[in-house]
Amino acid sequence: MVNPVNMTVSRATIVVTGDLLLVAIYGLAYVIAVTRSSGALVWLTQVDPSPYSIVTKSGTVYKGLVDFIFSC
């Protein structure tokens, strides 16, 4: 893997649920939620602190839970 990785890249499909867009960010394994209507940041979570973590599957929402798969 070549570092540094551009932290604004997502190779997963954006997940739409209600008024939220959920995006997994390639690189440092962040998942962010923004509003569909304004693009305002709702939350940001680092799923894995490893610098080698990458998104390996697009997200899924089921019964209010969000699932993104990462690998490192």
Helices and strands as residue ranges (DSSP letters): E 15-17, E 20-25, E 30-35, E 41-46, E 54-62, E 65-71
